[in-house]
Amino acid sequence: MSGFKGLALAGTACMLFALSSGAAMASSHREAPNIAKMPKVDNTDVYAFQSYEAGKTGMTTIIANFIPDQSPGGGPNYYTMDPDALYQIHIDNNGDAKEDLTYSFQFTNTLQNGTGITLNVGGTTNAIALRYAGAVAKPQDPNLAENEAYTLTQITGDQRSGTRATVTNASGGGSSFTKPLDNVGNKTVPQYNAYANQFIYTITIPGCSTPGRAFVGQREEAFAINLGPTFDLVNYVPIEGDSAPFAGDGKGFPGGITQSRNNDDLVGKKNVTSIALEIPTACLTGSGNGVIGVWSTVNLPQARALTPAPTYDVPSYSGGAYVQVSRLGMPLVNELVIGLKDKNLFNAAAPTQDSALAGYVTNPTFPALLDALFRQAVNSTLGTSFTNLAPTNFPRNDLVAAFLTGIKGLNQMSTVTASEMIRLNTAVPPTPQASQQTYGVVADDLAGFPNGRRPGDDVTDIVLRVAMGRLCYPVPIKGVQTDLGLCKPADASTGQVAYTDGAPISARDLMATFPYLNAPIPGSPRSARDAIAAMPAQQ
């Protein structure tokens, strides 16, 4: 494994590697031992941001992704949701770390005519083996052997005991919505974009005078990460190798990684299943200060028993109280922050219980691991005697602010309860897609991560840099270098190093309209898949 061939340190001649104008690893894919056994309920990413689609001022978009690492050609069953599960998006709008609003999705799968599509073969009628028997172009298409639908419920107050109200289709008032077939390929679904757009519903939200929108379906993965090498003990030099990202001049860190889609194991190669909501912001903020906390969970019945005679309708038996098995707010928390022994516990915990695990944030192990991996190589290469490459301010108040409380003056609620969730200041206007900065707040784009999270925010690089002490240095806020007062430069010797995994993402790689994530990669033909994988990242 390559070691650092040098290190950019504040106050030295190596400052050319310092962070340029701003800017950190997979978000939550197979991140805990227990959830790795249950991919249908594995929550991979959560996004929360002010809608930047033209004409959508005053709307908030929330996206929760599930079922990681979907191979585009993953037939014949592809990727349906678990009908036993409750998939939920939670909103805290007063800062007590408890949900004030919950949007709960429950799915059902049904066979056409109760049997699926059948064929008479030699006088015997049998069901076909596939989920479709011809080209598919519309909801409830007669060529579909199986249909997947869902209901959407708004819960005000406690998710278990609060007031429940049905979200309905604004066109006709129905309470059942349909999920599109995954992108099997261009022979089965010749015009996938046009097909999938029929499943974007305008919805009537109880207590909200303005309608919203909902979509559930397969999308192309948008979480950029150099996955395999990162988890191979960071098997690359994780500092920008060009003078600036995409410069292509090799004048950055000697031997450092440069930005390329070839470094990415997910974007352009894998799909996910997205639950996307667009809701009027005024219907989410309640009586707080305009900052909302957002997280997603999945609950399953406590008991599940296998049956020796499973059928399509009854593959197993489930019962008992619902138990939380997956949870996600901020990216990379359970993946890189929570210790292995407590990962399953974190997925089951409510935000109000986070104090029991706060030590993983105040005294994090990941920066210490990077120090252990690379300090000797740095000292050997530079002839120095650094005693620690990781920040030394304990407790790490900078990480507490970024992950547990929000940053004062940016996205902190009026009542502060330390808890892990995405915090979005809805008073900050959205940045148009063309002007978005991939490094968010530290690049002076206040509408970006960690003030919410947009699909084009490079959270891998941002989190990595924040973990190594970026917030101990001033950050540009409205053009003014601002000391956040969380820690000091002396606490973070490498806090201005341009750490990166070399897997870029930007808003320009994605759609500018709801549901923002790109259409899924088709399972066929291979030439179409290869063309998407070969598309260069946009700057």
GUNU-127545 format. One record per residue (C-alpha): y, z negated, x negated; residue number from 1. Coordinates in nm, 4 decimals. Each point is the difference from the previous one (the first is absolute). Example, Ala and Ser with C-alpha at 12.3 -4.5 7.8 and 13.67 -1.06 7.14 Angstrom:
REC, -0.4500, -0.7800, -1.2300, 1
REC, 0.3440, 0.0660, -0.1370, 2
***
This chain:
REC, 0.0000, 0.0000, 0.0000, 1
REC, 0.3432, 0.0881, -0.1251, 2
REC, 0.2323, -0.2869, -0.0789, 3
REC, 0.3759, 0.0136, 0.0238, 4
REC, 0.1291, 0.2002, -0.2941, 5
REC, 0.3277, -0.1855, 0.0180, 6
REC, 0.1951, -0.1950, 0.2569, 7
REC, 0.3502, 0.0390, 0.1352, 8
REC, 0.1701, -0.3348, -0.0289, 9
REC, 0.3411, -0.0981, 0.1258, 10
REC, 0.2490, -0.0269, -0.2846, 11
REC, -0.1998, 0.2181, -0.2419, 12
REC, 0.0288, 0.3608, -0.1083, 13
REC, -0.2841, 0.0824, 0.2374, 14
REC, 0.2197, -0.0268, 0.3077, 15
REC, -0.0486, 0.3703, 0.0758, 16
REC, -0.3101, -0.1079, 0.1871, 17
REC, 0.1938, -0.2316, 0.2291, 18
REC, 0.0007, 0.0557, 0.3705, 19
REC, 0.2095, 0.3006, 0.0933, 20
REC, 0.2151, -0.0505, 0.3118, 21
REC, -0.2552, -0.2294, 0.1492, 22
REC, -0.3595, -0.0469, 0.0993, 23
REC, -0.6881, -0.1758, 0.0330, 24
REC, -0.6078, -0.0106, 0.1510, 25
REC, -0.3371, 0.1487, 0.3430, 26
REC, 0.1651, -0.1795, 0.2795, 27
REC, -0.2926, -0.1622, 0.1749, 28
REC, -0.3023, 0.2270, -0.0180, 29
REC, -0.3353, -0.1856, -0.0148, 30
REC, 0.1935, -0.2918, -0.1465, 31
REC, -0.2272, -0.2902, 0.0992, 32
REC, -0.3798, -0.0409, -0.0179, 33
REC, -0.0462, -0.0482, 0.3736, 34
REC, 0.2278, 0.2783, 0.1254, 35
REC, -0.1604, 0.2453, -0.2436, 36
REC, -0.3073, -0.0219, 0.2256, 37
REC, 0.2026, 0.0935, 0.3102, 38
REC, 0.2053, 0.3151, -0.0693, 39
REC, 0.0787, 0.0668, 0.3687, 40
REC, 0.2140, -0.3151, 0.0112, 41
REC, 0.1396, 0.0150, -0.3531, 42
REC, 0.3806, 0.0099, 0.0220, 43
REC, 0.1218, 0.2027, -0.2985, 44
REC, 0.3794, 0.0254, 0.0299, 45
REC, 0.2866, -0.1104, 0.2219, 46
REC, 0.3364, 0.1754, 0.0174, 47
REC, 0.3090, -0.1264, 0.1839, 48
REC, 0.3335, 0.1792, -0.0175, 49
REC, 0.2965, 0.1244, 0.1959, 50
REC, -0.0909, 0.3429, 0.1342, 51
REC, 0.1644, 0.2760, -0.2027, 52
REC, -0.1014, 0.2916, 0.2198, 53
REC, 0.3095, 0.1854, 0.1190, 54
REC, 0.1195, -0.1285, 0.3370, 55
REC, -0.2032, -0.3233, -0.0207, 56
REC, 0.2745, -0.2444, -0.0961, 57
REC, -0.0728, -0.3483, 0.1336, 58
REC, -0.3780, 0.0346, -0.0204, 59
REC, -0.2435, -0.1879, -0.2241, 60
REC, -0.3257, 0.1560, -0.1153, 61
REC, -0.3056, -0.2097, -0.0843, 62
REC, -0.3193, 0.1557, -0.1364, 63
REC, -0.3276, -0.1787, -0.0728, 64
REC, -0.2758, 0.1939, -0.1766, 65
REC, -0.3729, -0.0688, 0.0171, 66
REC, -0.3373, 0.1252, -0.1301, 67
REC, 0.0699, 0.0646, -0.3688, 68
REC, -0.1295, 0.2734, -0.2299, 69
REC, -0.0813, 0.2500, 0.2737, 70
REC, -0.1596, 0.3104, -0.1447, 71
REC, 0.1435, 0.3035, 0.1832, 72
REC, -0.3514, 0.1379, 0.0312, 73
REC, -0.1522, -0.3263, 0.1227, 74
REC, -0.2071, 0.1389, 0.2863, 75
REC, -0.1794, 0.0063, 0.2281, 76
REC, 0.1451, -0.3182, 0.1538, 77
REC, 0.3320, -0.0097, -0.1854, 78
REC, 0.2134, -0.3072, 0.0650, 79
REC, 0.0245, -0.1751, 0.3344, 80
REC, 0.1511, -0.3440, 0.0579, 81
REC, -0.2110, -0.3058, 0.0868, 82
REC, -0.0099, -0.0505, 0.3794, 83
REC, -0.0812, -0.3699, -0.0478, 84
REC, 0.3200, -0.0609, -0.1971, 85
REC, 0.3575, -0.0884, 0.0883, 86
REC, 0.2399, 0.1863, -0.2295, 87
REC, 0.3355, -0.1766, 0.0107, 88
REC, 0.3551, 0.0363, -0.1323, 89
REC, 0.2032, -0.3228, 0.0009, 90
REC, 0.3758, -0.0605, -0.0039, 91
REC, 0.1736, -0.3264, -0.0963, 92
REC, 0.3691, 0.0221, 0.0888, 93
REC, 0.1161, -0.3597, -0.0466, 94
REC, -0.1491, -0.1014, -0.3363, 95
REC, -0.2606, -0.2573, 0.1073, 96
REC, -0.2895, 0.2104, -0.1385, 97
REC, -0.1462, 0.0305, 0.3497, 98
REC, -0.0315, 0.3194, 0.1982, 99
REC, 0.2639, 0.0460, 0.2709, 100
REC, -0.1339, 0.3415, 0.0967, 101
REC, -0.3436, 0.1518, -0.0486, 102
REC, -0.1106, 0.3545, 0.0705, 103
REC, -0.3751, -0.0038, 0.0552, 104
REC, -0.2164, 0.3135, -0.0086, 105
REC, -0.3570, 0.0148, 0.1330, 106
REC, -0.2176, 0.3098, -0.0256, 107
REC, -0.2844, 0.1488, 0.2021, 108
REC, -0.2308, 0.2880, -0.0849, 109
REC, -0.1668, 0.1982, 0.2788, 110
REC, -0.2408, 0.2911, 0.0101, 111
REC, 0.0814, 0.2999, 0.2144, 112
REC, -0.1948, -0.0336, 0.3245, 113
REC, -0.1638, -0.3103, -0.1436, 114
REC, -0.2236, 0.2087, -0.2251, 115
REC, 0.2226, 0.2039, -0.2261, 116
REC, -0.0273, 0.3770, -0.0025, 117
REC, -0.3505, 0.1170, 0.0797, 118
REC, -0.1890, 0.3232, -0.0550, 119
REC, -0.3069, 0.1345, 0.1698, 120
REC, -0.2418, 0.0954, -0.2723, 121
REC, -0.3317, 0.1495, 0.1111, 122
REC, 0.0243, -0.1629, 0.3405, 123
REC, 0.0915, -0.3429, -0.1360, 124
REC, 0.3544, -0.1380, 0.0224, 125
REC, 0.1099, -0.2034, -0.3015, 126
REC, 0.3281, -0.1406, -0.1245, 127
REC, 0.1481, 0.1697, -0.3048, 128
REC, 0.0338, -0.1959, -0.3245, 129
REC, 0.3727, 0.0633, -0.0518, 130
REC, 0.3159, -0.1402, 0.1600, 131
REC, 0.1119, 0.3518, 0.0973, 132
REC, -0.1592, 0.3342, 0.0850, 133
REC, 0.2855, 0.2455, -0.0556, 134
REC, 0.3675, 0.0336, -0.0821, 135
REC, 0.2117, -0.2977, 0.1139, 136
REC, 0.3605, 0.0476, 0.1095, 137
REC, 0.1031, -0.2659, 0.2521, 138
REC, -0.0659, -0.3545, 0.1268, 139
REC, -0.3270, -0.0309, 0.1921, 140
REC, -0.0957, 0.3422, -0.1313, 141
REC, -0.3263, 0.1171, 0.1639, 142
REC, -0.1394, 0.0728, -0.3466, 143
REC, 0.0195, -0.3699, -0.0890, 144
REC, -0.3236, -0.1926, 0.0429, 145
REC, 0.1750, -0.3324, -0.0593, 146
REC, 0.3478, -0.1219, 0.0916, 147
REC, 0.1809, -0.2961, -0.1521, 148
REC, 0.2663, -0.1809, 0.2049, 149
REC, 0.2031, -0.3177, -0.0281, 150
REC, 0.2136, -0.2397, 0.1982, 151
REC, 0.3176, -0.1643, -0.1270, 152
REC, 0.1100, -0.3470, 0.1063, 153
REC, 0.3237, -0.1805, -0.0818, 154
REC, -0.0394, -0.3754, -0.0400, 155
REC, 0.3121, -0.2161, 0.0027, 156
REC, -0.0461, -0.3302, -0.1797, 157
REC, -0.3283, -0.1228, -0.1392, 158
REC, -0.2474, 0.2849, -0.0386, 159
REC, -0.2720, -0.1961, 0.1816, 160
REC, 0.1921, -0.1839, 0.2705, 161
REC, 0.3207, 0.2021, 0.0369, 162
REC, 0.1125, 0.2229, 0.2843, 163
REC, -0.1921, 0.3272, 0.0076, 164
REC, 0.1404, 0.3271, 0.1367, 165
REC, -0.1387, 0.3516, -0.0134, 166
REC, 0.1800, 0.2723, -0.1898, 167
REC, -0.0238, 0.3204, 0.2015, 168
REC, 0.0399, 0.3720, -0.0443, 169
REC, 0.3558, 0.0928, 0.0974, 170
REC, -0.1412, 0.3230, 0.1394, 171
REC, -0.2042, -0.1009, 0.3028, 172
REC, -0.0237, -0.3727, -0.0640, 173
REC, -0.3610, -0.0053, -0.1195, 174
REC, -0.1244, -0.2852, -0.2172, 175
REC, -0.2580, 0.1946, -0.2037, 176
REC, 0.0904, 0.2088, -0.3034, 177
REC, -0.2187, 0.2404, -0.1961, 178
REC, -0.0607, 0.0241, -0.3732, 179
REC, -0.0453, 0.3475, -0.1508, 180
REC, -0.3137, 0.1150, -0.1754, 181
REC, 0.0271, -0.0322, -0.3767, 182
REC, 0.0827, 0.3129, -0.2000, 183
REC, -0.3538, 0.1329, -0.0228, 184
REC, 0.1181, 0.3377, -0.1301, 185
REC, 0.1820, 0.3143, 0.0999, 186
REC, -0.2930, 0.1532, 0.1873, 187
REC, -0.0388, -0.2998, 0.2308, 188
REC, 0.3745, -0.0761, 0.0315, 189
REC, 0.1818, 0.3213, -0.0981, 190
REC, 0.3528, -0.1368, 0.0547, 191
REC, -0.0263, -0.3673, -0.0844, 192
REC, 0.3723, -0.0818, -0.0031, 193
REC, 0.0528, 0.1469, 0.3459, 194
REC, -0.3161, -0.1720, 0.1220, 195
REC, 0.0915, -0.3436, -0.1370, 196
REC, 0.3592, 0.0162, 0.1250, 197
REC, -0.1344, -0.0045, 0.3574, 198
REC, -0.1097, -0.3585, -0.0645, 199
REC, 0.3524, -0.1277, -0.0764, 200
REC, 0.0777, -0.1893, 0.3196, 201
REC, 0.3330, -0.1084, 0.1410, 202
REC, -0.0644, -0.3538, 0.1187, 203
REC, 0.1544, -0.2454, 0.2428, 204
REC, 0.0250, -0.3408, -0.1645, 205
REC, 0.0213, -0.3039, 0.2307, 206
REC, 0.3459, -0.1558, -0.0036, 207
REC, 0.1468, 0.2886, -0.1972, 208
REC, 0.2327, 0.2434, 0.1737, 209
REC, -0.0373, 0.2727, -0.2635, 210
REC, -0.3396, 0.1663, -0.0468, 211
REC, -0.1860, 0.0004, -0.3277, 212
REC, -0.2761, 0.2112, -0.1489, 213
REC, -0.3600, -0.0605, -0.1054, 214
REC, -0.2537, 0.1938, -0.2023, 215
REC, -0.3476, -0.0923, -0.1203, 216
REC, -0.1920, 0.2461, -0.2122, 217
REC, -0.1086, 0.1163, -0.3422, 218
REC, 0.2684, 0.0621, -0.2615, 219
REC, 0.0081, 0.0883, -0.3682, 220
REC, 0.0087, -0.3075, -0.2238, 221
REC, 0.3526, -0.0721, -0.1265, 222
REC, -0.0681, -0.2953, -0.2259, 223
REC, 0.0397, 0.1253, -0.3571, 224
REC, -0.1985, -0.1741, -0.2735, 225
REC, -0.1827, 0.0749, -0.3209, 226
REC, -0.2886, -0.1904, 0.1499, 227
REC, -0.3030, 0.0302, -0.2281, 228
REC, 0.1768, -0.0432, -0.3344, 229
REC, 0.2147, -0.2850, 0.1373, 230
REC, -0.3023, -0.2053, 0.0956, 231
REC, -0.1678, 0.0924, -0.3297, 232
REC, 0.2192, -0.2656, -0.1637, 233
REC, 0.3037, 0.2332, 0.0134, 234
REC, -0.1605, 0.2777, -0.2024, 235
REC, 0.3225, 0.1849, -0.0830, 236
REC, 0.3381, -0.0847, -0.1518, 237
REC, 0.1919, -0.1162, 0.3114, 238
REC, 0.3529, 0.0903, -0.1104, 239
REC, 0.1894, 0.3200, 0.0804, 240
REC, -0.0701, 0.2551, -0.2744, 241
REC, 0.2979, 0.2253, 0.0799, 242
REC, 0.3667, -0.0860, -0.0378, 243
REC, 0.0103, -0.0017, 0.3813, 244
REC, -0.2704, 0.0630, 0.2598, 245
REC, -0.0935, 0.3716, 0.0142, 246
REC, 0.2236, 0.0820, -0.2981, 247
REC, -0.2993, 0.1475, -0.1808, 248
REC, 0.1579, -0.0601, -0.3395, 249
REC, -0.2380, -0.2615, -0.1416, 250
REC, 0.3007, -0.1967, -0.1192, 251
REC, -0.0807, -0.3202, 0.1798, 252
REC, -0.2440, -0.2623, -0.1138, 253
REC, -0.2288, 0.1324, -0.2780, 254
REC, -0.3393, 0.0661, 0.1571, 255
REC, 0.1207, -0.1176, 0.3397, 256
REC, -0.1333, 0.1535, 0.3179, 257
REC, 0.2087, 0.2688, 0.1701, 258
REC, 0.0359, 0.0742, 0.3691, 259
REC, -0.2626, 0.2333, 0.1453, 260
REC, -0.1964, 0.0379, 0.3207, 261
REC, -0.3040, 0.0302, -0.2277, 262
REC, 0.0318, -0.3741, -0.0629, 263
REC, -0.0427, -0.0785, 0.3713, 264
REC, -0.3413, -0.0804, 0.1492, 265
REC, 0.1139, -0.0088, 0.3656, 266
REC, 0.2985, 0.2222, 0.0862, 267
REC, -0.1153, 0.3577, 0.0515, 268
REC, -0.3642, -0.1074, -0.0113, 269
REC, -0.0677, -0.2583, 0.2732, 270
REC, 0.0862, -0.0636, 0.3644, 271
REC, 0.0573, -0.3165, 0.2050, 272
REC, 0.0277, -0.0822, 0.3698, 273
REC, 0.3527, -0.0941, 0.1078, 274
REC, 0.1319, -0.2074, 0.2881, 275
REC, 0.3685, 0.0910, 0.0303, 276
REC, 0.2649, -0.1418, 0.2321, 277
REC, 0.3646, 0.0897, 0.0426, 278
REC, 0.1818, -0.2751, 0.1908, 279
REC, 0.3695, -0.0484, 0.0812, 280
REC, 0.1278, -0.2442, -0.2587, 281
REC, 0.1808, -0.2071, 0.2624, 282
REC, -0.3371, -0.0706, 0.1650, 283
REC, -0.1345, -0.1555, -0.3212, 284
REC, 0.2787, -0.2157, -0.1426, 285
REC, 0.0116, -0.2773, 0.2610, 286
REC, 0.2533, -0.2777, -0.0615, 287
REC, -0.0250, 0.0003, -0.3790, 288
REC, 0.2332, 0.1511, -0.2582, 289
REC, -0.1408, 0.3523, 0.0206, 290
REC, -0.2668, -0.0489, -0.2651, 291
REC, -0.3569, 0.0364, 0.1256, 292
REC, -0.3273, -0.0919, -0.1657, 293
REC, -0.2892, 0.2428, 0.0459, 294
REC, -0.3712, -0.0288, -0.0702, 295
REC, -0.3229, 0.1415, 0.1356, 296
REC, -0.3364, -0.1594, 0.0741, 297
REC, -0.3425, 0.0893, 0.1351, 298
REC, -0.2107, -0.2420, 0.2023, 299
REC, -0.3711, 0.0241, 0.0789, 300
REC, -0.2192, -0.2054, 0.2343, 301
REC, -0.1382, -0.2974, -0.1870, 302
REC, -0.3647, 0.0909, 0.0608, 303
REC, -0.1659, 0.3362, -0.0476, 304
REC, -0.3757, 0.0393, 0.0405, 305
REC, -0.2037, 0.3079, -0.0798, 306
REC, -0.2389, 0.1323, 0.2593, 307
REC, -0.3373, 0.1577, -0.0824, 308
REC, 0.0657, 0.2646, 0.2659, 309
REC, 0.3612, 0.1149, -0.0587, 310
REC, 0.1562, 0.2628, 0.2225, 311
REC, 0.3293, 0.1879, -0.0189, 312
REC, 0.1566, -0.2354, 0.2551, 313
REC, -0.1571, -0.3190, -0.1371, 314
REC, -0.0535, 0.0330, -0.3758, 315
REC, 0.0154, -0.3782, -0.0355, 316
REC, 0.0982, -0.3120, 0.1949, 317
REC, 0.3357, -0.1711, -0.0525, 318
REC, 0.1468, -0.3157, 0.1444, 319
REC, 0.1952, -0.3178, -0.0542, 320
REC, 0.3622, -0.0551, -0.0932, 321
REC, 0.1878, 0.2617, -0.1979, 322
REC, 0.0232, -0.0727, -0.3744, 323
REC, 0.2504, 0.1584, -0.2385, 324
REC, -0.1760, 0.1994, -0.2725, 325
REC, 0.2817, 0.2125, -0.1452, 326
REC, 0.3674, -0.0588, -0.0651, 327
REC, 0.2737, 0.1934, -0.1749, 328
REC, 0.3748, -0.0232, -0.0409, 329
REC, 0.1449, 0.0567, -0.3462, 330
REC, -0.1972, 0.2405, -0.2191, 331
REC, -0.2388, -0.1112, -0.2733, 332
REC, 0.0059, -0.3708, 0.0824, 333
REC, -0.3714, -0.0473, 0.0605, 334
REC, -0.0871, 0.2679, -0.2520, 335
REC, 0.1879, -0.1293, -0.3046, 336
REC, 0.1442, -0.3421, 0.0881, 337
REC, -0.2597, -0.2039, 0.1898, 338
REC, -0.2910, -0.1301, -0.2080, 339
REC, -0.3474, 0.1451, 0.0576, 340
REC, -0.1336, -0.3237, 0.1452, 341
REC, 0.2721, -0.0085, 0.2676, 342
REC, 0.0254, 0.3665, 0.1015, 343
REC, -0.2159, -0.0389, 0.3100, 344
REC, 0.1988, -0.3095, 0.0975, 345
REC, 0.3314, 0.1829, -0.0311, 346
REC, -0.1230, 0.2715, 0.2365, 347
REC, -0.0832, -0.2688, 0.2570, 348
REC, 0.3196, -0.2040, -0.0391, 349
REC, 0.3108, 0.0100, 0.2161, 350
REC, 0.3425, 0.0160, -0.1712, 351
REC, 0.0594, -0.3631, 0.1021, 352
REC, -0.2900, -0.0963, -0.2297, 353
REC, 0.1287, 0.1795, -0.3085, 354
REC, 0.1218, -0.3150, -0.1740, 355
REC, -0.3641, -0.0711, -0.0886, 356
REC, -0.0065, 0.3180, -0.2108, 357
REC, 0.3603, -0.0033, -0.1272, 358
REC, -0.1067, -0.0944, -0.3526, 359
REC, -0.1237, 0.3545, -0.0522, 360
REC, 0.3606, 0.1173, 0.0430, 361
REC, 0.1837, -0.2797, -0.1822, 362
REC, -0.2425, 0.0128, -0.2940, 363
REC, -0.1456, 0.3526, 0.0110, 364
REC, -0.2944, 0.1104, -0.2100, 365
REC, 0.0597, 0.3763, -0.0110, 366
REC, 0.2977, -0.0081, -0.2428, 367
REC, -0.1978, -0.2451, -0.2133, 368
REC, -0.2925, 0.2420, 0.0005, 369
REC, 0.2247, 0.2843, -0.1192, 370
REC, 0.1271, -0.2291, -0.2735, 371
REC, -0.3566, -0.0794, -0.1063, 372
REC, -0.0953, 0.3694, -0.0007, 373
REC, 0.2958, 0.1340, -0.1944, 374
REC, 0.1868, -0.2690, -0.1968, 375
REC, -0.2150, 0.0291, -0.3121, 376
REC, 0.0386, 0.3795, -0.0052, 377
REC, 0.3775, -0.0320, 0.0444, 378
REC, 0.0395, -0.2494, -0.2813, 379
REC, -0.2260, 0.2028, -0.2265, 380
REC, 0.1883, 0.3232, 0.0695, 381
REC, 0.3528, -0.1381, -0.0194, 382
REC, -0.0612, -0.2630, -0.2659, 383
REC, 0.1344, -0.2617, 0.2395, 384
REC, -0.1239, -0.3403, 0.1080, 385
REC, 0.0680, -0.0118, 0.3721, 386
REC, -0.1607, -0.2998, 0.1595, 387
REC, 0.0005, 0.1409, 0.3534, 388
REC, 0.0651, 0.3404, 0.1552, 389
REC, -0.0059, -0.1477, 0.3501, 390
REC, 0.2865, -0.1900, 0.1639, 391
REC, 0.0144, -0.3701, -0.0796, 392
REC, 0.2021, -0.1356, 0.2936, 393
REC, -0.2240, -0.2310, 0.1990, 394
REC, -0.0068, -0.0233, 0.2891, 395
REC, 0.0632, 0.3750, 0.0325, 396
REC, 0.2880, -0.0233, 0.2450, 397
REC, 0.0591, 0.3728, -0.0397, 398
REC, -0.3467, 0.0747, 0.1408, 399
REC, 0.0393, -0.2650, 0.2695, 400
REC, 0.3136, 0.1809, 0.1186, 401
REC, -0.1577, 0.3450, -0.0152, 402
REC, -0.3254, -0.0916, 0.1738, 403
REC, 0.0429, -0.3260, 0.1944, 404
REC, 0.3599, -0.0654, 0.1075, 405
REC, 0.1983, 0.3194, -0.0259, 406
REC, 0.2980, 0.0452, -0.2294, 407
REC, 0.3134, -0.1869, 0.1040, 408
REC, 0.2688, 0.2386, 0.1147, 409
REC, -0.2487, 0.2850, 0.0391, 410
REC, -0.2995, -0.0767, 0.2200, 411
REC, -0.0248, -0.3758, 0.0450, 412
REC, -0.0306, -0.1304, 0.3562, 413
REC, 0.2370, -0.2592, 0.1444, 414
REC, -0.2851, -0.2526, -0.0136, 415
REC, -0.1994, 0.0171, -0.3225, 416
REC, -0.3714, -0.0773, 0.0125, 417
REC, -0.1864, 0.1038, -0.3126, 418
REC, -0.2657, 0.2445, 0.1193, 419
REC, -0.1330, 0.3380, -0.1014, 420
REC, 0.1211, 0.2926, 0.2138, 421
REC, 0.2208, 0.3060, -0.0289, 422
REC, 0.3610, -0.0962, 0.0753, 423
REC, 0.2313, 0.2694, 0.1321, 424
REC, 0.3729, -0.0414, 0.0476, 425
REC, 0.0569, 0.2263, 0.2979, 426
REC, 0.3786, -0.0111, -0.0520, 427
REC, -0.0357, 0.2118, -0.3144, 428
REC, 0.0317, 0.3617, 0.1141, 429
REC, -0.2784, 0.2413, -0.0927, 430
REC, 0.0399, 0.2261, -0.3008, 431
REC, -0.0590, 0.3674, 0.0845, 432
REC, -0.3217, 0.1386, -0.1419, 433
REC, 0.1742, 0.2239, -0.2530, 434
REC, 0.1981, -0.2930, -0.1430, 435
REC, -0.2725, -0.2636, -0.0168, 436
REC, -0.0638, -0.1610, -0.3372, 437
REC, -0.3685, -0.0475, -0.0751, 438
REC, 0.0713, -0.3380, -0.1675, 439
REC, 0.1796, -0.1397, 0.3032, 440
REC, 0.2330, -0.2971, -0.0377, 441
REC, -0.0056, -0.0120, -0.3808, 442
REC, 0.1214, 0.3626, 0.0082, 443
REC, 0.2891, -0.0995, 0.2307, 444
REC, -0.1712, 0.1319, 0.3144, 445
REC, 0.0214, -0.3090, 0.2202, 446
REC, -0.2091, 0.1586, 0.2763, 447
REC, -0.3041, 0.0069, -0.2299, 448
REC, -0.2613, -0.2423, -0.1276, 449
REC, 0.0024, -0.3004, -0.0074, 450
REC, 0.2369, 0.0262, 0.2965, 451
REC, -0.2793, 0.1280, 0.2196, 452
REC, -0.2191, 0.2755, -0.1353, 453
REC, 0.0241, 0.3761, 0.0485, 454
REC, -0.2840, 0.2467, -0.0676, 455
REC, 0.1910, 0.1479, -0.2941, 456
REC, 0.0642, -0.3306, -0.1795, 457
REC, -0.2016, -0.0195, -0.3222, 458
REC, -0.1132, -0.3560, 0.0575, 459
REC, -0.2528, 0.0135, -0.2839, 460
REC, 0.2717, 0.0412, -0.2602, 461
REC, 0.2415, -0.2310, 0.1806, 462
REC, -0.2493, -0.2857, 0.0333, 463
REC, -0.1117, 0.0404, -0.3605, 464
REC, 0.3575, -0.0194, -0.1255, 465
REC, 0.0912, -0.2901, 0.2249, 466
REC, -0.3133, -0.1864, -0.1135, 467
REC, 0.1122, 0.0453, -0.3604, 468
REC, 0.3469, -0.1386, 0.0695, 469
REC, 0.2290, 0.2819, 0.1169, 470
REC, 0.1848, -0.2324, 0.2413, 471
REC, 0.0953, -0.2286, -0.2904, 472
REC, 0.2508, 0.2706, -0.0938, 473
REC, 0.2903, 0.1216, 0.2136, 474
REC, -0.0843, 0.2658, 0.2566, 475
REC, 0.2432, 0.2528, 0.1484, 476
REC, 0.1145, -0.1029, 0.3473, 477
REC, 0.2455, 0.2488, 0.1518, 478
REC, 0.0774, 0.1264, -0.3482, 479
REC, 0.0680, -0.3435, -0.1492, 480
REC, -0.2395, -0.1586, -0.2492, 481
REC, -0.0887, -0.3233, 0.1775, 482
REC, -0.1665, -0.3122, -0.1375, 483
REC, -0.2345, -0.1254, 0.2708, 484
REC, -0.0067, -0.3462, -0.1590, 485
REC, -0.3789, -0.0238, 0.0165, 486
REC, -0.0662, -0.0146, -0.3743, 487
REC, 0.1646, 0.0996, -0.3281, 488
REC, -0.0540, 0.2932, -0.2391, 489
REC, -0.1231, -0.2459, -0.2609, 490
REC, -0.2878, -0.0820, 0.2372, 491
REC, -0.1345, 0.3576, -0.0050, 492
REC, -0.0136, 0.1669, -0.3407, 493
REC, -0.1355, 0.3256, 0.1484, 494
REC, 0.1790, -0.0158, 0.3337, 495
REC, 0.1893, 0.3255, -0.0597, 496
REC, -0.2932, 0.2012, -0.1235, 497
REC, -0.0717, 0.3103, 0.2109, 498
REC, -0.3530, -0.1019, 0.0931, 499
REC, -0.1865, 0.2660, 0.1962, 500
REC, -0.3509, 0.1128, 0.0888, 501
REC, 0.1081, 0.3644, -0.0227, 502
REC, -0.0937, 0.0778, 0.3633, 503
REC, 0.3245, 0.1004, 0.1734, 504
REC, 0.0939, 0.0146, 0.3676, 505
REC, 0.3274, 0.0749, 0.1742, 506
REC, 0.1284, 0.0588, 0.3507, 507
REC, 0.0168, 0.3717, -0.0812, 508
REC, -0.3810, 0.0046, -0.0237, 509
REC, -0.0229, -0.1044, 0.3671, 510
REC, 0.1210, 0.0990, 0.3446, 511
REC, 0.3497, -0.0847, 0.1204, 512
REC, -0.1153, -0.0503, 0.3594, 513
REC, -0.2212, -0.2488, 0.1819, 514
REC, -0.2700, -0.0980, -0.0940, 515
REC, 0.1345, 0.0883, -0.3494, 516
REC, -0.3379, 0.0091, -0.1771, 517
REC, -0.1317, 0.3491, -0.0625, 518
REC, -0.2741, 0.1631, 0.2041, 519
REC, -0.3427, -0.0867, -0.1375, 520
REC, -0.1690, 0.2040, -0.2685, 521
REC, -0.2506, 0.2348, 0.1670, 522
REC, -0.3683, -0.0418, -0.0629, 523
REC, -0.0344, 0.3758, -0.0410, 524
REC, 0.0493, 0.2425, -0.1654, 525
REC, -0.0086, -0.1401, -0.3507, 526
REC, 0.2778, 0.2375, -0.1023, 527
REC, 0.2357, -0.1738, 0.2447, 528
REC, -0.0987, -0.3421, -0.1312, 529
REC, 0.0441, 0.1131, -0.3598, 530
REC, 0.3418, 0.1485, 0.0765, 531
REC, 0.1237, -0.3313, 0.1422, 532
REC, -0.1401, -0.1958, -0.2962, 533
REC, 0.1769, 0.2390, -0.2392, 534
REC, 0.3422, -0.0294, 0.1631, 535
REC, 0.2467, -0.1499, -0.2488, 536
REC, 0.1879, -0.3158, 0.0898, 537
REC, 0.3569, 0.0490, 0.1181, 538
REC, 0.2820, -0.1616, -0.1941, 539
***
